[in-house]
Amino acid sequence: MHPETTGRGSTPPAPVRDKRTTGRVPLRADLRAALPDAGAAVVVTVAVFVFLYLRMRSGASATVAVMPFMDDPGTYWMYLLSQAFGWSGLLWAWGTVMFGLLLSGPGPGRLPVSRAVLERWHRTTSLTTMALMFAHALMFAAELVRDAGGLAWAARLWSAFADTFVPGWYDSGTGKLAIPIGQGALYLAVPLGLLFYVRHRIGASTWRRLHRFVIVVYVLSVWHTLLYGTNVWYDGWPRTALWLLQVPIAVLLLLRLVRPARRAERLGAPGRQTGVFPLRWTARAAGRAAVVAVVVGLLAVVLSGHDGGRPRPDAPPATAPPAQEPE
């Protein structure tokens, strides 16, 4: 027994609170909270699937314009479902990034919900986004299995798995670049999204530094869609609308960088911030300038209509599914 705790009038030392465990949210609780959000995502996915199915059946689908052999939605329904999961996944990714930027930046003066609710929405939409991204990839792999009907089952499964999940394996057309970009988004999204639940082990500061790369996941997802989304390949309002949706993301990101919620992350004048080295200050200033350039570029794309879309061909391209190519 220590002498300082045995004298008259002495009091036991106050327990030390471990700040690393304050505010911990278990993954299981967020998974339960994400069920209504996931249910809404399923409803949206089904609605998108029905829309794409009807457009393909009517012959108005841009996917059929790109690949005329896919004019039978009853045969290629798994590909359409993959597209539907991809579009709902991108929508949910847009929402979770918006929530995150509202939380980490200055945000509007008044919000219709509390900050705690906004934080919960950010976490649950993040979990739903990861599930939608995986479903998107899984249905793409299922379509590849169906398409490779001439091979043995083991070879079909391996080929579909490698084309979908192994970077650099897919070797057809635009997919040589677009597929690895999508894989990069998926493989970054899962660890970056789940690190929140172990931040008490890695430290809040480390978690915040890593969590900033979530915006890279979103950029890769949009890039993958612009390159490989057959519904937005051609010039027109679908592609322009996709570009337009990126404007609020870029504006909120700029506000997040210019007026961050944390005082330590504010730029300030060069040489006047304690503990901020010139190289770090230069990197922060360059990041803000880059986001300004992105905002200007997005506005130029939307206003000019030059969004990188291909001109729609007068005649459909002469393409065939891989399984039907002549030997």
Salt bridges, closest charged atoms under 4 A:
ASP18 OD1 - ARG20 NE 3.41
ASP30 OD2 - ARG123 NE 2.58
GLU119 OE2 - ARG115 NE 3.46
GLU143 OE2 - ARG146 NH2 2.78
ASP147 OD1 - ARG146 NH2 3.50
GLU265 OE2 - ARG212 NH2 2.81
GLU265 OE1 - ARG256 NH2 2.89
GLU265 OE2 - ARG262 NE 3.74
ASP307 OD1 - ARG239 NE 3.96
